[in-house]
Amino acid sequence: MIGIGFYRDYPFAIPLNIKYRLSVPKYNPYIELIHPDGLCGFRRNYVAICPIESPGDYQLFGRTISA
């Protein structure tokens, strides 16, 4: 796994080995979704952890513990 970030404090994780990559479809792009902060979700080939409330189309699988 490598961790990358396009925004400050908004981590993404991607497996280095291609055979372990998971391709997850997006939610319906025509629906506006607002995810609360602290959610973890799959998006295409990576995992994202959302530290702030944000719009998105992630397939959600968990939530972080607030500090």
N, CA, C and O atoms as CSV, one atom per row, in Angstrom:
chain,resi,resn,atom,element,x,y,z
A,1,MET,N,N,0.842,-1.170,0.000
A,1,MET,CA,C,0.000,0.000,0.000
A,1,MET,C,C,0.887,1.233,0.000
A,1,MET,O,O,1.925,1.280,0.660
A,2,ILE,N,N,0.455,2.211,-0.748
A,2,ILE,CA,C,1.079,3.521,-0.673
A,2,ILE,C,C,-0.001,4.506,-0.284
A,2,ILE,O,O,-1.179,4.293,-0.570
A,3,GLY,N,N,0.391,5.558,0.355
A,3,GLY,CA,C,-0.554,6.594,0.720
A,3,GLY,C,C,-0.249,7.851,-0.065
A,3,GLY,O,O,0.892,8.312,-0.101
A,4,ILE,N,N,-1.259,8.396,-0.686
A,4,ILE,CA,C,-1.089,9.644,-1.425
A,4,ILE,C,C,-2.168,10.604,-0.969
A,4,ILE,O,O,-3.149,10.187,-0.354
A,5,GLY,N,N,-2.004,11.850,-1.253
A,5,GLY,CA,C,-3.018,12.819,-0.897
A,5,GLY,C,C,-3.031,13.967,-1.879
A,5,GLY,O,O,-1.993,14.558,-2.180
A,6,PHE,N,N,-4.199,14.274,-2.369
A,6,PHE,CA,C,-4.347,15.398,-3.285
A,6,PHE,C,C,-4.686,16.667,-2.517
A,6,PHE,O,O,-4.375,17.773,-2.958
A,7,TYR,N,N,-5.326,16.496,-1.365
A,7,TYR,CA,C,-5.661,17.607,-0.491
A,7,TYR,C,C,-4.986,17.373,0.851
A,7,TYR,O,O,-4.690,16.235,1.214
A,8,ARG,N,N,-4.750,18.420,1.563
A,8,ARG,CA,C,-4.128,18.287,2.887
A,8,ARG,C,C,-5.054,17.505,3.824
A,8,ARG,O,O,-6.254,17.775,3.883
A,9,ASP,N,N,-4.504,16.553,4.542
A,9,ASP,CA,C,-5.236,15.711,5.496
A,9,ASP,C,C,-6.373,14.915,4.864
A,9,ASP,O,O,-7.364,14.619,5.533
A,10,TYR,N,N,-6.248,14.568,3.599
A,10,TYR,CA,C,-7.268,13.767,2.914
A,10,TYR,C,C,-6.557,12.565,2.290
A,10,TYR,O,O,-6.259,12.579,1.096
A,11,PRO,N,N,-6.280,11.514,3.092
A,11,PRO,CA,C,-5.445,10.411,2.603
A,11,PRO,C,C,-6.169,9.453,1.660
A,11,PRO,O,O,-7.367,9.204,1.792
A,12,PHE,N,N,-5.417,8.934,0.721
A,12,PHE,CA,C,-5.855,7.881,-0.184
A,12,PHE,C,C,-4.853,6.744,-0.068
A,12,PHE,O,O,-3.673,6.994,0.178
A,13,ALA,N,N,-5.285,5.513,-0.237
A,13,ALA,CA,C,-4.388,4.361,-0.202
A,13,ALA,C,C,-4.604,3.529,-1.461
A,13,ALA,O,O,-5.737,3.283,-1.876
A,14,ILE,N,N,-3.498,3.103,-2.057
A,14,ILE,CA,C,-3.538,2.304,-3.281
A,14,ILE,C,C,-2.609,1.108,-3.096
A,14,ILE,O,O,-1.459,1.292,-2.699
A,15,PRO,N,N,-3.078,-0.127,-3.374
A,15,PRO,CA,C,-2.176,-1.276,-3.301
A,15,PRO,C,C,-1.112,-1.204,-4.390
A,15,PRO,O,O,-1.408,-0.830,-5.525
A,16,LEU,N,N,0.121,-1.559,-4.050
A,16,LEU,CA,C,1.201,-1.549,-5.035
A,16,LEU,C,C,1.103,-2.720,-6.005
A,16,LEU,O,O,1.381,-2.564,-7.194
A,17,ASN,N,N,0.712,-3.885,-5.513
A,17,ASN,CA,C,0.616,-5.060,-6.365
A,17,ASN,C,C,-0.709,-5.021,-7.130
A,17,ASN,O,O,-1.771,-4.905,-6.518
A,18,ILE,N,N,-0.657,-5.115,-8.429
A,18,ILE,CA,C,-1.854,-4.979,-9.266
A,18,ILE,C,C,-2.871,-6.076,-8.988
A,18,ILE,O,O,-4.073,-5.835,-9.103
A,19,LYS,N,N,-2.424,-7.273,-8.626
A,19,LYS,CA,C,-3.381,-8.363,-8.414
A,19,LYS,C,C,-4.242,-8.155,-7.166
A,19,LYS,O,O,-5.254,-8.838,-7.006
A,20,TYR,N,N,-3.868,-7.232,-6.281
A,20,TYR,CA,C,-4.661,-6.941,-5.097
A,20,TYR,C,C,-5.547,-5.708,-5.258
A,20,TYR,O,O,-6.233,-5.314,-4.314
A,21,ARG,N,N,-5.539,-5.110,-6.412
A,21,ARG,CA,C,-6.379,-3.923,-6.625
A,21,ARG,C,C,-7.834,-4.326,-6.808
A,21,ARG,O,O,-8.145,-5.329,-7.450
A,22,LEU,N,N,-8.692,-3.542,-6.245
A,22,LEU,CA,C,-10.119,-3.772,-6.303
A,22,LEU,C,C,-10.723,-2.646,-7.127
A,22,LEU,O,O,-10.396,-1.480,-6.907
A,23,SER,N,N,-11.581,-2.966,-8.053
A,23,SER,CA,C,-12.234,-1.928,-8.845
A,23,SER,C,C,-13.696,-1.862,-8.426
A,23,SER,O,O,-14.467,-2.786,-8.685
A,24,VAL,N,N,-14.068,-0.777,-7.783
A,24,VAL,CA,C,-15.412,-0.618,-7.242
A,24,VAL,C,C,-16.132,0.465,-8.031
A,24,VAL,O,O,-15.589,1.557,-8.201
A,25,PRO,N,N,-17.347,0.193,-8.521
A,25,PRO,CA,C,-18.078,1.216,-9.275
A,25,PRO,C,C,-18.542,2.361,-8.376
A,25,PRO,O,O,-18.687,2.202,-7.164
A,26,LYS,N,N,-18.769,3.510,-8.996
A,26,LYS,CA,C,-19.250,4.682,-8.274
A,26,LYS,C,C,-20.751,4.568,-8.050
A,26,LYS,O,O,-21.440,3.778,-8.695
A,27,TYR,N,N,-21.238,5.386,-7.108
A,27,TYR,CA,C,-22.678,5.541,-6.970
A,27,TYR,C,C,-23.207,6.261,-8.201
A,27,TYR,O,O,-22.429,6.682,-9.058
A,28,ASN,N,N,-24.497,6.402,-8.293
A,28,ASN,CA,C,-25.116,7.109,-9.405
A,28,ASN,C,C,-24.579,8.545,-9.449
A,28,ASN,O,O,-24.775,9.299,-8.496
A,29,PRO,N,N,-23.908,8.933,-10.531
A,29,PRO,CA,C,-23.308,10.276,-10.576
A,29,PRO,C,C,-24.327,11.411,-10.665
A,29,PRO,O,O,-23.965,12.578,-10.513
A,30,TYR,N,N,-25.589,11.085,-10.909
A,30,TYR,CA,C,-26.599,12.128,-11.055
A,30,TYR,C,C,-27.246,12.498,-9.724
A,30,TYR,O,O,-28.088,13.395,-9.670
A,31,ILE,N,N,-26.859,11.814,-8.656
A,31,ILE,CA,C,-27.399,12.098,-7.332
A,31,ILE,C,C,-26.334,12.825,-6.519
A,31,ILE,O,O,-25.193,12.369,-6.448
A,32,GLU,N,N,-26.690,13.938,-5.913
A,32,GLU,CA,C,-25.762,14.691,-5.065
A,32,GLU,C,C,-25.745,14.061,-3.677
A,32,GLU,O,O,-26.764,14.052,-2.985
A,33,LEU,N,N,-24.600,13.537,-3.270
A,33,LEU,CA,C,-24.449,12.943,-1.947
A,33,LEU,C,C,-23.471,13.773,-1.128
A,33,LEU,O,O,-22.435,14.204,-1.636
A,34,ILE,N,N,-23.799,13.994,0.129
A,34,ILE,CA,C,-22.886,14.661,1.056
A,34,ILE,C,C,-22.542,13.645,2.141
A,34,ILE,O,O,-23.423,13.170,2.857
A,35,HIS,N,N,-21.257,13.315,2.257
A,35,HIS,CA,C,-20.797,12.373,3.265
A,35,HIS,C,C,-20.311,13.149,4.482
A,35,HIS,O,O,-19.565,14.117,4.334
A,36,PRO,N,N,-20.723,12.739,5.694
A,36,PRO,CA,C,-20.188,13.394,6.888
A,36,PRO,C,C,-18.709,13.070,7.081
A,36,PRO,O,O,-18.183,12.155,6.449
A,37,ASP,N,N,-18.053,13.808,7.939
A,37,ASP,CA,C,-16.616,13.577,8.151
A,37,ASP,C,C,-16.359,12.229,8.818
A,37,ASP,O,O,-17.203,11.708,9.547
A,38,GLY,N,N,-15.183,11.680,8.556
A,38,GLY,CA,C,-14.757,10.442,9.181
A,38,GLY,C,C,-15.151,9.164,8.471
A,38,GLY,O,O,-14.984,8.079,9.028
A,39,LEU,N,N,-15.667,9.260,7.261
A,39,LEU,CA,C,-16.062,8.054,6.544
A,39,LEU,C,C,-14.911,7.477,5.738
A,39,LEU,O,O,-14.044,8.210,5.261
A,40,CYS,N,N,-14.910,6.155,5.589
A,40,CYS,CA,C,-13.934,5.450,4.754
A,40,CYS,C,C,-14.703,4.823,3.601
A,40,CYS,O,O,-15.776,4.252,3.796
A,41,GLY,N,N,-14.157,4.930,2.421
A,41,GLY,CA,C,-14.864,4.373,1.278
A,41,GLY,C,C,-13.952,4.006,0.132
A,41,GLY,O,O,-12.835,4.509,0.012
A,42,PHE,N,N,-14.453,3.114,-0.711
A,42,PHE,CA,C,-13.755,2.728,-1.935
A,42,PHE,C,C,-14.183,3.656,-3.057
A,42,PHE,O,O,-15.346,4.052,-3.142
A,43,ARG,N,N,-13.247,3.995,-3.905
A,43,ARG,CA,C,-13.576,4.751,-5.104
A,43,ARG,C,C,-12.649,4.288,-6.210
A,43,ARG,O,O,-11.437,4.492,-6.151
A,44,ARG,N,N,-13.220,3.677,-7.194
A,44,ARG,CA,C,-12.473,3.062,-8.298
A,44,ARG,C,C,-11.404,2.118,-7.767
A,44,ARG,O,O,-11.745,1.033,-7.297
A,45,ASN,N,N,-10.131,2.480,-7.822
A,45,ASN,CA,C,-9.056,1.576,-7.413
A,45,ASN,C,C,-8.378,1.975,-6.114
A,45,ASN,O,O,-7.308,1.447,-5.811
A,46,TYR,N,N,-8.944,2.868,-5.343
A,46,TYR,CA,C,-8.277,3.277,-4.114
A,46,TYR,C,C,-9.262,3.437,-2.966
A,46,TYR,O,O,-10.477,3.456,-3.160
A,47,VAL,N,N,-8.706,3.550,-1.771
A,47,VAL,CA,C,-9.481,3.752,-0.551
A,47,VAL,C,C,-9.261,5.187,-0.101
A,47,VAL,O,O,-8.130,5.672,-0.106
A,48,ALA,N,N,-10.324,5.864,0.285
A,48,ALA,CA,C,-10.224,7.245,0.754
A,48,ALA,C,C,-10.773,7.345,2.175
A,48,ALA,O,O,-11.746,6.679,2.526
A,49,ILE,N,N,-10.138,8.182,2.977
A,49,ILE,CA,C,-10.615,8.486,4.323
A,49,ILE,C,C,-10.961,9.970,4.329
A,49,ILE,O,O,-10.083,10.816,4.158
A,50,CYS,N,N,-12.231,10.284,4.524
A,50,CYS,CA,C,-12.716,11.662,4.414
A,50,CYS,C,C,-12.669,12.350,5.781
A,50,CYS,O,O,-13.507,12.052,6.633
A,51,PRO,N,N,-11.721,13.257,6.019
A,51,PRO,CA,C,-11.635,13.924,7.318
A,51,PRO,C,C,-12.619,15.085,7.471
A,51,PRO,O,O,-12.839,15.569,8.582
A,52,ILE,N,N,-13.203,15.529,6.375
A,52,ILE,CA,C,-14.143,16.650,6.416
A,52,ILE,C,C,-15.415,16.262,5.675
A,52,ILE,O,O,-15.409,15.331,4.869
A,53,GLU,N,N,-16.486,16.963,5.942
A,53,GLU,CA,C,-17.725,16.732,5.208
A,53,GLU,C,C,-17.496,17.100,3.751
A,53,GLU,O,O,-16.982,18.176,3.448
A,54,SER,N,N,-17.877,16.204,2.853
A,54,SER,CA,C,-17.573,16.454,1.450
A,54,SER,C,C,-18.585,15.758,0.547
A,54,SER,O,O,-19.178,14.750,0.930
A,55,PRO,N,N,-18.778,16.297,-0.647
A,55,PRO,CA,C,-19.609,15.586,-1.618
A,55,PRO,C,C,-18.820,14.411,-2.164
A,55,PRO,O,O,-17.594,14.470,-2.249
A,56,GLY,N,N,-19.501,13.363,-2.528
A,56,GLY,CA,C,-18.765,12.227,-3.063
A,56,GLY,C,C,-19.665,11.111,-3.525
A,56,GLY,O,O,-20.876,11.118,-3.305
A,57,ASP,N,N,-19.042,10.162,-4.166
A,57,ASP,CA,C,-19.760,9.006,-4.688
A,57,ASP,C,C,-19.033,7.727,-4.296
A,57,ASP,O,O,-18.971,6.776,-5.076
A,58,TYR,N,N,-18.483,7.708,-3.083
A,58,TYR,CA,C,-17.733,6.559,-2.592
A,58,TYR,C,C,-18.673,5.429,-2.184
A,58,TYR,O,O,-19.797,5.677,-1.747
A,59,GLN,N,N,-18.206,4.180,-2.329
A,59,GLN,CA,C,-18.895,3.023,-1.766
A,59,GLN,C,C,-18.380,2.908,-0.333
A,59,GLN,O,O,-17.235,2.511,-0.119
A,60,LEU,N,N,-19.199,3.246,0.635
A,60,LEU,CA,C,-18.762,3.366,2.023
A,60,LEU,C,C,-18.633,2.005,2.692
A,60,LEU,O,O,-19.434,1.103,2.445
A,61,PHE,N,N,-17.609,1.861,3.548
A,61,PHE,CA,C,-17.427,0.604,4.264
A,61,PHE,C,C,-17.068,0.794,5.728
A,61,PHE,O,O,-16.981,-0.199,6.451
A,62,GLY,N,N,-16.857,1.996,6.198
A,62,GLY,CA,C,-16.501,2.183,7.599
A,62,GLY,C,C,-16.459,3.640,7.996
A,62,GLY,O,O,-16.730,4.539,7.199
A,63,ARG,N,N,-16.109,3.849,9.265
A,63,ARG,CA,C,-16.027,5.199,9.813
A,63,ARG,C,C,-14.870,5.265,10.797
A,63,ARG,O,O,-14.588,4.291,11.495
A,64,THR,N,N,-14.207,6.398,10.854
A,64,THR,CA,C,-13.091,6.567,11.777
A,64,THR,C,C,-13.606,7.032,13.139
A,64,THR,O,O,-14.745,7.482,13.267
A,65,ILE,N,N,-12.761,6.916,14.138
A,65,ILE,CA,C,-13.094,7.379,15.485
A,65,ILE,C,C,-12.652,8.828,15.594
A,65,ILE,O,O,-11.510,9.154,15.271
A,66,SER,N,N,-13.539,9.694,16.044
A,66,SER,CA,C,-13.170,11.104,16.167
A,66,SER,C,C,-12.282,11.306,17.387
A,66,SER,O,O,-12.460,10.675,18.428
A,67,ALA,N,N,-11.322,12.205,17.222
A,67,ALA,CA,C,-10.361,12.443,18.308
A,67,ALA,C,C,-10.836,13.548,19.212
A,67,ALA,O,O,-10.157,13.887,20.182
